[in-house]
Amino acid sequence: MKHEIKLIALDLDGTLLNSEKKLSARNYAALERAAALGIQIVPCTGRLLCALPEAVRGLPFLHYAICVNGAQVVDAETGRTLCRADIPHERGMEVFRTLSALPGVYDCYMDGHGWMDAAMYDRLEEFAGSPQSLAFLRSIRTPVPDFLGYMAEKKRDFQKIQIFFHTREERMRYEAELSGPLGDLNLTSSCANNIEINSRLAAKGEAMAALCRTLGFGPENAMCFGDGTNDISMLRLAGVGVAMENAEPCVKEAADVVTASCDEDGVAQMIERTLL
């Protein structure tokens, strides 16, 4: 390694977790051994803190978490937010009006919870790629009868807005179309058929680098793992950026190394080969 690795940042879905959204024994063991060497283990996810699976939140060596694509950095032991970058309320309402014209279902994260129009919530099965994904999507979203009215009344800023389409091709088409009207925001994807919309100031890479500086070293001392376009910023900034075999092609291009897939314990394979 060119630089000593002092922090490992890991995307969850499609990276640390397998396709059944489970943490394997081999991945757990590799993280445990790395932590014993003094390396910080940091989940870096599009999820809310409350949506981290218990297998991850319960890691005895977990001290920090980067959530909502970098919109929130949290002290995992106390729950205290170290930094955050939200979409202003009025801009978020404009985004909802733009998304309403598209053939998908959308939702938002606000104040640490997921919210979705009840009619769209009832259609989630059309957009979930697996029973596990459907169960997860439903578990962290609260359906409300009049979503836009509810959000207008709350007058709160938004941590993240996202929209799901039926196919990857549909997502790619509308991502290109949205790059104009939503050009002031950060558009990424964590799975084949979704677009995630964050503040321009919110990105996994910037949040990872900020946490590294807080801990007294730089992003060159980080090894980062990911599979989606929302992981590209941290793969590029890290001393070692690692893409999963199941990653999008553009994610592999941004990485220094490609490891095995999430169903083959690719995280553990890389850590075992290079750090242990």
N, C-alpha and C positions, 0 to 999 in steps of 0.2 A: 504494500500500500504506500502511495506517495505521502499521504498524511495519516496520522493516527486517528482511528475512528473512535469518537467519543459519544456519538449519538446515532441511533438507528431510528429513522422515521418510516412508518409503514402505513400505506393505504390498507383498508380492511377488506371490503368486498372485491373479490377477484384477485386478491393479493395475499394478505395474511390468512383470510378465511377462505375455505374451499367453496366449491359451487353449491354446497349444502349450507353455507354460511356458518361453518363450524371451524374452531381452532384445533388443528391436529395435535396429537401428542408430540410429534417430531418438531413441529414449529414451536410449540411451547417450550420444549427442552432446549432448543437452540437459543431462544430469547432468554431463558433462565440462565444459561451458561454465559451469554454475553453480558447480562446484567451483573453477574458475579465478578466480571472483569472490570466493572465500574462504568460500563457503557449505558447511557440513558436510552430507555426503550419508549418511543413516543408514537402512539397511534396518530395518524394524520388522515382525516376522513372527511367526507362530505356530510356525514351524519351529525346529528345533535349529540351532545354529551349524554343525555338520557337514553339515547338509542344505541350506545355502545353495548354490544352483547356482554352478558355477565362474565363470560370467559375472559374478556379483555378488561373490563372494568375491575375485575377481581384479581388481576395480576399483582402479586405482592410487591413487585419491583416497579410498578407504574407510578410515576410522579407527575407527569404532564400529558396533556392531550391537545392536539390541534384539531378543531372541529369546524364543521360547516365550510369546508374548502379554505380554511385559513381566516374566516371571518371572526373566529373566536379562539383564543389560546387560553387554556384553563389549567389551573393547579388541580390536578386530579385528586389530591388528598384532601383539600379543603373546599373544592368547588369554586374557588375564587377566580374570576376572569382577569387575566393578565393584560389582554388587549382584545379589541374587537373592531370590526369595520362593517357597518350595516348599510343597506340601501335606504336612503331617506324616504319617508312615508309617501310624499307626493310623487316622487319618481317611481316608487313601487306601484302606485295606483295606475300610473301611465303604462307601466309594463303589463299589468293585468289587462288593461283595455287592448293593448296590442296582441296579447296572447289569445284573447277571446275570439279573434278572427281566424284562428288556426285550428286544424282538425286534431286536437289532442286534449289531454286533461292536465290541468296545472294546479299547483298548490304553493304554499310558502311555509317557511320557518320564521316564527316570530316569538320573541321572549322565551326561547328554549322549548317551544312546542311546534308541532306540525299542524297545519290547518288546510282544509280543502272543502270546496263546495260539495254539498251532499249528493247532488246528481252526478258529479264527476267521481266522487268516492264510490258510488254504486257501480261505476264502469271500470274500476281498476283492474278487474280480471282480464279485460281486453288487452291491457298494456304490460302486465307482469309476465316475465319470461318463464317463471316456474312457480310452483306452489309455495316454495320457501320465500321467494321474492314477494308474492302476493301477501302472505302472512305478515312479512316485515313492513310492507307499505301500509297496510291497514293498521298495524299496531301503533304506529307513531303519528297518525293523522287523525285529527278530530273533525268529523263532518259537520258543516254548518249550513242551514237551509239557504241563506242569502249571503254567500261568501263576500261579494264585493261590498254589500251594505255593511256587513260586519267589520270588514277591514277599514272602511271609511270611517266608521264610528269609533274604532279603537285608536286611530291616529298614532300608531306606533311604527317605528322603523322596522325593516325586514332584514333578517339574517341571510336568507336565501329564497329565491323563487325558482321553481323548476317546472318544466313541461315534459310530458311523456307522449311519444308518437307510437304508431303501430309497428313501424319498421325502422331499421337503421338508415335506409335510403331516404325515408321521409324526414328523419331527423337531420340528415346532412343537408337536404334541400333547404329546410327552414332555418337551419343554423346560418347558412350563407345569406338568406334573405334578412335575417334579424341582425346581422352584423352592422347594417346601416342604422336603423332606428334605435338599436341598443348598443351603439358603438362606444358609449361612455361607460359601459358596464363590462364585467368579465364573464364571458360565455365559455363554458366548458362542458364536458360530458363525463359521467362516471359509469355509464353502461351504454349498450348499443343504441337504445332508442330514447335517451333523454337529453335535454339541454338544461344545464344548471346555470343560474344567473346570480352573480354576486356583485358587490361593490367592486369597482376597479382597484380599490386598495386591498381587497381580500383575495389572496392566492396562497396555495399551500407552500410555495417556495419562499415567499416573503415572510410568512409566519414561521416557517422552519428556521430561516436565517435569523429572525428576530429572537427566537427562543435560544438559538445557539449563542448569540451575543450576550443574552441575559445570563447564560451559564458560564460565560467567560472564554468562549472560543468561537471560531467562525464556521460557516457552512461547509468549508473544505474538510472539516472534521466529521462530516455527517455521511452516512450511507442511507440512501432513500430507495424505497421499493414502491412500484405502482403499476397500474395497468390501463388507466383511463386518461383522457386528455386533461382532466383536472389535476393530474399528477406531474405533468410535463414541467411545470415551473420548478418544482422541488428536485426533479431528476437533473435538470440543467444546472441548478445552483449547488448541488451536493458535490462533495469530493468524489463520491461514487454513486452514480445514478443507475438503479437496477430495474429493468422492465421484466415483467412476467412473460412467459411464452404465449399466454393467452391475451396479451395486451394488444391494443390497436397498433397498426403499423407505424403511425406517426409517433407513438410513445416509444416504440423500440428504437426508432431513429434518434430520439432525443436522449436515450440512455447510453451509458458507457458499457453496460453489460446486459445480456439477456439471460435470465435463469429459467429453470423449469416452470411449468404452469402451477397455478394455485392448487390444483388437484394432485400435484406431484411433490408437494412440500418445497416449492421453489425457493421460498424464503430461507428455510432451514438449510437447503443445499448450498446456497450462497454464503450464509454465515459460517457454516461448518467448514467450507472450503477456504475461506479467506480470513476468518477472525479467530477461530477456535483451534 
